[in-house]
Amino acid sequence: MRAAAVAAAVVAAFVGVMYLRFSGDSVPSPPPGALAGGPQCVVFRTVSDGDDGSDTQATCGPSFESPAAPVSTVWAGSVALPTQATPPDSIGGINVVRLEIGPAVQIPDDWGLIVETCRGDCADTPALTRMYRDSDGHLKTDNLVTLQSLGLSPKSSSNPTGAYFTGLAASPAGSALALSVCVQGSCFFGAEAPDLDAESMIFRSLDGGVTWSELDRRVGIAWVIGMSVEKEALVADVGNDGQVTRIGYKSLPGGGELLPPSGSGYTQPFFATDGAVFWHTDDVNTVVRADGTQWLGSWADPRQMQVALAWDYAFDATGSHALVSGMALAQSGPGANLLLMVRRDGSLGQVFSMPTYMVGKMWLDEAHILAILGPDANPPPRPRAGFAPVLIDLSTRIIHPMRDPFLDPPFFNGINSIIAVQQGPFARVVNTDNTCVNIRAEPLPSAGILDCAAEGVLLRDTGIASGPAGEWLKVVTPAGAEGWANAQYLER
């Protein structure tokens, strides 16, 4: 009971402080196929002392060579690193390997990041912002969605009954996104019964967050908590029969209900990238498969007083490995922050110690991870202002802060959680008078129309042109349609 109580308290606090000892430990090879189709080349530019840097580092998976030693004790150029707890030697028989803070890097070329900048009372602050580099290497930022752009009046001191964001989710490639908004009453609850007179709305985008459609509006509390592989929003529905508060889960717009395994206790579902459903339970470190069997191996047994795990599993593109944040446990209480790699069979693959707690993570390829690390040693229940996006290179054990543009509004005071990564190079739709450009099956004005991409949508530029003056470009839409667009409506 004592072990479960300690672990439960740690999970409730989320993930805490850590690191500093095992520079001599060997690092096992990263899992194969972390990005579908094999390793992808990513280019990083290092940054130092406010200069945007001219050095370029290219990587195709493990070949990325980053400096082996930290260059600064300043977190993302602005916040001092917290005091770090000493990690254990091993978890479940797997050696704990420390990750070092290294030089800052710029946003990789040919990658577009969709960043959550606000949740809750956002006023006119965008909930989602997109950033990417154009063909000249210039950083571009676009606000994707605000309450006003959805036609809603935001909650504020002068409008206490206004709307506010309650949840969002995205497919890993950023083609589909969903969000929930509380438009009336209180959509949060704790020990008290939920406000059944609250009203919620669910929205979805299928073009990378540029255009949004309403999926549902209902009386009651509903949050978006995930996205299925079929690009349906996973929604948590809160109900109360006068005595017991219950949470159910359904996918929208299909409306299919997700039912937990029998006897699994309080649960919340999450998806692997291949569509398999897993369920958190109210037992510490207990995750069950759809058939009700325990997923995690004996290394996660809370009675061993080794680690408490957060509810933030991130699968790679093949679904063969997942990352999860954790905190080492001891008789004296919580200790070092950890990043654990779990195999699909539930066994433990690798364990890394982190300099502070982590609240989000996403695979870029088999050796690189985007993550969000906290600015101090006191973990809040969810992301807040001052969180620092970082790029973690598992092959070199280096954590690279992504300083720019996260020191400027709207990022400086934002959550800065990277929820999706779009792959470029990009051609942005322009000059349509806020309509859309036709994506045609052939480079001809008479060819069949496959899709119509709205103003502001990022298309993937294949680099293939056609026509006497190259007036047609072959592009790929966020939904995956490959066709031809007239170049006069594209900004490269």
Secondary structure, 3 states (H helix, E strand, C coil): CHHHHHHHHHHHHCCCECCCCCCCCCCCCCCCCCCCCCCCEEEEEEEECCECCCCEEEEEHHHCCCCCCCCCCEECCCEECCCCCCCCCEECCEEEEECEECCEECCCCCEEEEEECCCECCCCCCCEEEEEECCCCCEEEEEEECCHHHCCCECCCCCCCCEEEEEEEECCCCCCEEEEEEEECCCCCCCCCCCCCCEEEEEEECCCCCCCEEEEEEECEEEEEEECCCCCEEEEEEEECCCCEEEEEEEECCCCEECCCCCCCCCEEEECCCCCEEEECCCCCCEEECCCCECCCHHHCHHHCCEEECCCCEECCCCCEEEEEEEEEECCEEEEEEEEEEECCCCEEEEEEECECEEEEEECCCCEEEEEECCCCCCCCCCCCCCEEEEEECCCCEEEECCCCCCCCCCCCCCCEEEEEEECCEEEECCCCCCEEEEECCCCCCCCEEEEEECCCEEEEEEEEECCCCCEEEEECCCCCEEEEEHHHEEC
